[in-house]
Amino acid sequence: MIRPEELLADAAIDLVELCDQDRAKTVQLIEALLVDDDWIAARIAWLQAIDAAAADLNITPVAPGDFTRELALLEEPGVWPAYEHGQLSAERLVALLGDARALAKIAGFDERVPESATQTGPVGVIAAATRPNPIPVAGETRRQAETAAENWTRLVRSDWSVFRRQIEPWLPVLLEQAGVDARQAPAFLEWITAQRDQLLAGGRRRLRECWPDWVAAFARDRLGQTISPPRVDPQAFVERLRQRAVELALSGSAPFTPADREPAWVASFRAAGLQQQSRRPLVAADLLSITLPPDQVSPTAIAGFRRTLVYQIELFVQETEAWI
């Protein structure tokens, strides 16, 4: 995908000429621009500045367009698939980049625009002033935090099956950290599904920053409970996620579902791990010390299985930390 940083930083970019020369390249560039909330915020502010200048010169601003159909296509099937199948033209995408309201809807900024705001009101100013920046945790740079927030934004906007597969394993942790019964995880997932369109209303907030508000709202809406959004230490939260990954691996839950022809001794290994886990939380490295009698499995075979399982857990956690 084309993502030239010098163009992403240029809120005043005019793609009309590029569109005349190469429509496919234009669509690819727009696809990249529309997942960058920083660029969208700057673009909206620039459009509003143009409107303000026009008003000072007594020039009637361009009336906002109706991009309802285009916005729906951006959600499903997405920019490039819609273009490939002839549902969305490059010219219409270029026009969308000139509409502040449409851009605000894409990034979720419109949720914070007052009802009194006009179609050409200060959307960009509001978005830039109220959109929170992602918060780095210990040992993390600001850029790493911003990258995680960008990854989370893409995940929320992805296909629902992908979003569900990524977030579902962690829901019990989010509930228990707030003092809510972890067995409510299926109902919590249902609630999140219904709220998905509003998940980006807070701007580029990471999951670790916005989930306390989610749980409090879920408890109020579905359980009739009033709880304060929990305050959780970020490092402790990540540590709990690492423990949760081990729980999933030992229980054979997704994404660690056992193979169809898994050796019988692997079940014994998982059982031994779960027994240890009932006494204290385990992290991936703890699995390296689990042993079985030599009459069940050879030392070489169990050593290889342990290393592979630990690697899979660590990879799973790293992939999650890239967006959480």
C-alpha positions in Angstrom: 0.0 0.0 0.0 1.3 3.5 -0.9 1.9 5.5 2.2 4.4 8.4 1.4 5.0 10.2 4.7 5.5 13.6 3.0 2.0 13.4 1.5 0.4 12.0 4.7 1.7 15.1 6.5 0.2 17.5 3.9 -3.3 18.2 4.8 -3.7 20.5 1.8 -3.0 17.7 -0.7 -5.0 18.0 -4.0 -5.5 14.6 -5.7 -7.5 15.8 -8.7 -4.5 15.9 -11.0 -3.2 12.5 -9.7 -6.7 11.1 -10.2 -6.7 12.1 -13.8 -3.3 10.4 -14.4 -3.7 7.2 -12.3 -7.0 6.3 -10.7 -5.8 3.1 -9.0 -2.8 4.9 -7.4 -5.1 7.6 -6.2 -7.4 5.1 -4.5 -4.5 3.4 -2.9 -3.2 6.7 -1.5 -6.7 7.7 -0.2 -7.0 4.3 1.4 -3.8 5.0 3.4 -4.9 8.5 4.3 -8.3 7.4 5.6 -6.7 5.2 8.4 -4.5 8.0 9.7 -6.5 10.0 12.2 -3.8 12.6 12.6 -4.0 13.4 8.9 -7.8 13.4 9.0 -7.8 15.9 11.9 -5.4 18.2 10.1 -7.4 17.9 6.8 -10.6 18.8 8.6 -9.0 21.8 10.3 -7.6 22.9 6.9 -11.0 22.6 5.2 -12.6 24.7 8.0 -9.9 27.3 7.6 -10.7 27.5 3.8 -14.4 28.0 4.7 -13.6 30.7 7.2 -11.4 32.5 4.7 -14.3 32.2 2.2 -16.7 33.8 4.7 -14.3 36.7 5.3 -14.3 37.4 1.6 -18.1 37.0 1.3 -17.7 33.9 -0.8 -20.4 31.3 -0.4 -18.7 28.0 0.8 -19.3 24.8 -1.1 -22.3 23.0 0.2 -21.6 19.7 1.9 -22.2 16.6 -0.2 -24.2 13.5 0.7 -21.6 10.7 1.1 -23.9 8.2 2.9 -23.4 5.5 0.3 -19.7 6.1 0.1 -19.3 5.9 3.9 -21.1 2.6 4.0 -18.9 1.2 1.3 -15.8 2.3 3.3 -17.0 0.2 6.1 -18.0 -2.8 4.0 -16.3 -4.0 1.8 -13.6 -1.3 2.2 -12.0 1.2 -0.1 -10.0 -1.0 -2.5 -12.6 -3.8 -2.8 -15.4 -1.3 -3.4 -13.2 0.4 -6.1 -12.2 -3.0 -7.7 -15.9 -4.0 -8.0 -17.0 -0.8 -9.5 -19.0 0.4 -6.5 -16.8 3.4 -5.7 -15.0 5.7 -8.1 -11.7 7.4 -7.6 -13.4 10.7 -8.4 -16.0 10.3 -5.7 -13.2 9.4 -3.1 -11.4 12.6 -4.1 -14.6 14.6 -3.5 -15.0 12.9 -0.1 -11.6 14.3 1.0 -13.1 17.8 0.5 -16.0 17.2 2.9 -15.2 17.9 6.5 -18.4 16.2 7.8 -17.7 13.0 5.9 -14.1 12.9 7.2 -15.3 13.5 10.7 -17.7 10.6 10.5 -14.9 8.3 9.3 -12.6 9.1 12.2 -15.5 9.3 14.8 -14.8 12.9 15.5 -18.4 13.9 14.7 -19.5 12.3 18.0 -18.0 15.3 19.8 -19.4 18.0 17.5 -22.2 20.0 19.3 -25.7 19.8 17.8 -25.5 23.6 17.2 -22.5 23.1 14.8 -23.4 24.0 11.2 -22.4 21.8 8.3 -19.4 24.1 7.8 -18.8 24.5 11.6 -15.5 24.1 13.5 -15.3 20.3 13.2 -11.6 20.3 12.7 -10.9 22.6 15.7 -13.1 20.5 18.0 -11.5 17.3 16.8 -7.9 18.5 17.2 -8.7 20.0 20.7 -10.6 17.0 22.1 -9.0 13.9 20.5 -6.8 12.3 23.2 -3.3 11.1 22.5 -2.4 7.5 23.3 -0.6 7.1 26.6 2.7 5.3 26.6 3.3 2.7 29.3 6.6 2.2 31.1 9.4 1.4 28.7 7.4 2.5 25.7 8.1 5.4 23.5 5.4 7.9 22.3 5.8 6.6 18.8 5.2 3.0 20.0 2.1 4.1 21.7 0.9 5.9 18.6 1.5 2.9 16.5 -0.5 0.7 18.9 -3.3 3.2 18.7 -3.2 3.1 14.9 -3.3 -0.7 14.9 -6.3 -0.6 17.3 -8.1 1.8 15.0 -7.5 -0.5 12.0 -8.7 -3.5 14.0 -11.9 -1.8 15.1 -12.5 -1.0 11.4 -11.7 -4.4 10.2 -14.0 -7.3 9.3 -16.2 -8.2 12.3 -14.9 -11.8 12.3 -11.3 -10.6 12.6 -12.2 -8.1 15.3 -14.1 -10.7 17.3 -11.3 -13.3 17.0 -8.8 -10.8 18.3 -10.7 -9.4 21.2 -12.8 -12.3 22.5 -10.0 -14.1 24.4 -9.4 -11.1 26.5 -12.9 -10.2 27.6 -12.9 -12.2 30.9 -9.8 -10.3 31.9 -11.4 -6.9 31.3 -14.4 -7.9 33.3 -12.5 -9.4 36.3 -10.2 -6.4 36.5 -13.3 -4.3 37.1 -14.8 -6.7 39.6 -17.5 -8.0 37.2 -18.1 -11.7 36.9 -15.9 -13.0 34.1 -18.7 -15.4 33.1 -20.5 -12.4 31.6 -17.9 -12.4 28.8 -20.4 -13.6 26.1 -22.9 -10.9 27.1 -20.1 -8.4 27.1 -19.1 -9.4 23.6 -22.7 -9.0 22.5 -22.8 -5.5 24.0 -19.5 -4.6 22.2 -21.0 -5.8 19.0 -24.0 -3.5 19.4 -21.7 -0.6 20.3 -19.0 -1.2 17.6 -20.0 1.9 15.5 -19.2 4.1 18.6 -15.9 2.5 19.5 -13.9 5.1 17.7 -15.8 8.1 19.1 -13.0 8.7 21.6 -10.4 9.1 18.9 -7.2 7.1 18.9 -7.5 5.7 22.4 -6.0 2.2 22.9 -8.0 -0.7 24.3 -6.1 -0.5 27.5 -7.3 3.1 27.9 -10.9 2.8 26.9 -12.0 -0.6 28.3 -12.7 0.7 31.9 -15.4 2.9 30.4 -16.7 0.0 28.4 -17.1 -2.2 31.4 -18.8 0.4 33.5 -21.2 1.1 30.7 -21.9 -2.6 30.1 -22.5 -3.2 33.8 -25.0 -0.3 33.8 -26.8 -1.2 30.6 -26.9 -5.0 30.9 -26.4 -5.9 34.5 -28.1 -3.0 36.3 -24.9 -2.4 38.3 -23.3 1.0 39.0 -19.5 0.8 39.1 -16.8 3.3 38.6 -14.4 2.8 35.7 -11.5 0.9 37.3 -8.0 2.3 37.6 -5.6 -0.4 36.7 -1.8 -0.1 36.6 -0.8 -0.5 32.9 2.1 -2.9 33.7 -0.1 -5.0 35.9 -2.7 -5.1 33.2 -0.2 -6.4 30.6 1.1 -9.0 33.1 -2.5 -10.2 33.6 -2.8 -10.5 29.8 0.3 -12.7 29.7 -1.1 -14.9 32.4 -4.4 -15.1 30.4 -2.5 -16.3 27.3 -1.0 -19.2 29.4 -4.6 -20.0 30.6 -5.8 -20.2 27.0 -2.8 -22.4 26.0 -3.3 -24.9 28.8 -7.0 -25.1 28.4 -6.7 -25.6 24.6 -8.8 -22.5 23.9 -8.5 -20.5 20.7 -6.0 -19.7 19.3 -4.4 -22.8 21.0 -7.0 -25.3 19.9 -5.4 -28.8 20.1 -4.6 -30.6 16.8 -6.8 -33.5 15.8 -4.1 -36.1 16.3 -2.4 -34.6 19.4 -0.5 -37.2 21.4 -2.3 -38.4 24.6 0.6 -37.2 26.8 -0.1 -33.6 25.7 -3.4 -33.7 27.6 -1.5 -34.8 30.7 0.9 -31.9 30.2 -2.0 -29.5 30.0 -3.6 -31.0 33.1 -0.3 -30.7 35.0 -0.1 -27.0 34.0 -3.7 -26.3 35.0 -3.1 -27.9 38.4 -0.1 -25.6 38.9 -2.1 -22.6 37.7 -4.8 -23.4 40.3 -2.3 -22.6 42.9 -0.7 -19.5 41.4 -0.8 -17.6 38.1 1.7 -18.8 35.5 3.6 -17.0 32.8 4.9 -18.7 29.7 8.4 -19.4 31.1 6.8 -21.4 33.9 5.8 -24.1 31.4 9.4 -24.9 30.7 9.6 -26.6 34.1 6.6 -28.9 33.7 7.7 -32.5 33.4 6.0 -35.9 32.9 7.1 -39.4 33.7 9.5 -40.9 31.1 7.1 -43.8 30.5 4.6 -41.3 29.0 6.9 -39.2 26.8 10.5 -38.9 26.0 12.5 -36.0 27.5 13.3 -34.8 23.9 9.7 -34.8 22.8 8.4 -32.9 25.8 11.3 -30.4 25.7 10.4 -29.6 22.0 6.7 -29.3 22.8 7.4 -26.9 25.7 9.6 -24.7 23.6 7.1 -24.6 20.8 4.2 -23.8 23.1 6.1 -21.0 24.9 7.0 -19.5 21.5 3.4 -19.6 20.4 2.3 -17.9 23.6 4.9 -15.2 23.3 4.0 -14.6 19.7 0.3 -14.3 20.6 1.1 -11.8 23.3 3.4 -9.8 21.1 0.7 -9.6 18.4 -1.9 -8.5 21.0 0.4 -5.9 22.5 0.8 -4.4 19.0 -2.8 -3.1 19.3 -3.8 -3.3 23.0 
